[in-house]
Amino acid sequence: MNKQPEPKVSVAIPIFNEESVLPELYRRLSSVLDDIPGGPHEIVFVDDGSSDGSRELMAAMAIADERVKIVLFSRNFGHQAALTAGLDHVTGDVVVMMDGDLQDTPESIPTFLEKFHQGFDVVYAIREKRKETWWLKGSYSLFYRLMGQLSELKLPQQSGDFGLISRRVLDRIKALPECHRYLRGLRTWVGFRQTGILVERDARHSGVSKFNLSKLFQLAFDGIFSFSVKPLRAATAMGLLTITMSFSFALYAIFAHLFLDRSPQGFTTLITAISFLTGVQLLFMGVIGEYVGRIYEQVKQRPMYVVDTVLDSHNVDLLQPSLRSRHWESSSNNEESLSTSQSVTDPGVHPLPTSDELSNSMIKPSTFPTQL
């Protein structure tokens, strides 16, 4: 029996202001890929409108390592859009999705590949020993339990985007048209053989999380409203319950008036009932609005993201002109006349490192393998 060739591995990583993490992320990831047979493997960074030096660090990596590809967004479009762009630009036989803060450990990739060789098309990480605050861990646990109850699709508990998918799973995910993406749900929805492995969730390497409470709620809503219609059914159930209660109270009022010679009284009770019913109506109007809003966004058929430039080791010099027009330049009133051979002197812009600067920096070209 002929042994199947080793797959080419692509790693898709969304990046947003991760300047302090990128050197260590690249060092650990490249070390892991160096030890994986097959290839040449691929690292696809998707810059989601970073305003620090992330783009320049990634450009330095692309200069020194042919495996590195950079997808630059025209602005910030969000984590799920950036991860989707990574999936759209990978070329490997299998794809690993991971975040860029090193909470997802690159060292888990070989274990994913072992399961892939056993015939699994999807291998996802089940997070254990999360190194986060108690309220955040509690919130995540509550969400996964709620999602498990609401979704008609059995979604894995404590499983994020970190995982491996085969090329045929990737092709089917890319064919899905929805713009409000909950990728870990779509990964489950497409089916095929899937399995999870326990992975210890590390603390963020450095910097601060870019997922604030509002973004976490938005991701949770995308998951719930993309994979469940039970909130709408809850509105129906609440309406039926209210009608039943109102009808029962009406019967009691008639009985009291005819046989007890009195009518129910109580201004406070009346106001409480009206306030309660008004709140219920507004709540479910909001639920319906979430569904209608997603329909509205979908029918506009706008793309999920807009790409400024796609860079690799062959065209990374294209980054230099784009840096001069980036939206976070902080001293536009003091612009100097620059030729294409001059470096950017604006203190709000990080110029692309030259080869000499790169050799003296913390990321040295000699440490960047150009091939496996």
Order of alpha helices (4+ residues) and beta strands (2+ residues): beta-alpha-beta-alpha-beta-alpha-beta-alpha-beta-alpha-beta-alpha-alpha-beta-alpha-alpha-alpha-beta-alpha-alpha
